[in-house]
Amino acid sequence: MAQETNLLLKMLKENKGAYVSGQQICDRMGVSRTAVWKHVNVLREMGYVIESATKKGYMLIKEPDILIYDEVEPYLKTKYIGRNYFYFNTVGSTNTQAKALPENTPEGAVVVAEEQTAGRGRTGRAWVSPKGQGIWMSLYLKPDITPQEAPRLTHVAALAVARAIKSAVGISAGIKWPNDIIIDGKKVCGILTELSAEIDAVNSVVVGIGINVNNERFPEGLKDVATSLLIERKKTMPNQNDGVVDRKALLAEVLNNFEKLYEGFLKGDFPDIIKDCKKLSVTIGRPVRVMEKGGGFDALAVDIDDRGALIVKKQDGSTEAVIAGEVSVRGVLGYV
Ligand code: BTX
């Protein structure tokens, strides 16, 4: 958004529900009345409902449900996560965008899109990301860790998302090891962590987070495995009839939680993060199928160790640590 449009939006927001005179706006922006009118129309095209009246000026009535920085910022409590904000209406994949950011991009930058046309899951799978219905975003990080430790950020993000869903929407969600957030047996969020590294040093890590927020339905193949926060809220809180789930508050809350956990992670608190992930795990105690290249085996998920590996007990009684990123685990009883 142009700086002047931005300034106008700030003035209207500060006075939401009250008129701001055209003259006041001209003075503060240092532009003509015609220019003000043009910027008002830019905002209207973005979905802002702005009333105008001769002699009174302009009044902001309603903000649109969009995830531009100005809408998210009032809820943001972070120092650096999300403070560099790249917003797109439509994009192929926010992870691809984030991976292409120049090397001098500050840590904590975030790429957010209303819609992804080529959203990605793991190993080339697609991630359905319809316009304005979810949170499709990627965090750009530069942690001082080894490449082997990078998958741990998936757990950090999973805990941040689960906590944010609880505090911002009031729904308890579980974590399906390692990268899915589950409500009532269905996937509400997926996380894709991608690494750019030398053999022994990390250049950057991109953590992509996709949350189904206000989807009312899913395409045929996803109906039985996917859900959204709106669908779940209708099920569990039928009296809460206040329209859509607030995406901007939730987005900010994910970033707020992520920063807190990430700071702990950098200080070496990962075992504590895993302890909390374990409390929310929907995988531990379940039979799983460990998928490997050229096959797989059935086992029982029994624990998650301090490195974030899933400990499974095989049918012969032996245990094995499954490292995130090397294999995927599929529940054999229903989806989880
Ligand atoms: P995954 O490989 O664990 O899951 C992908 C699978 O999930 C798909 O094969 C499909 O069965 C199912 N799926 C696809 N879309 C959805 C959806 N909207 N809701 C529920 N299930 C779905 C999970 O990979 C990681 C996904 C990360 C997505 C984010 S969005 C922002 C960022 N940019 C990007 O391109 N990816 C990440």
Residues whose N, C-alpha, C, O or C-beta is under 5 A from the ligand:
A	BS01	BTX	S93 T94 N95 A118 G119 R120 G121 R122 R125 A126 W127 V128 W136 M137 K187 G190 I191 L192 G208 I209 G210 A226
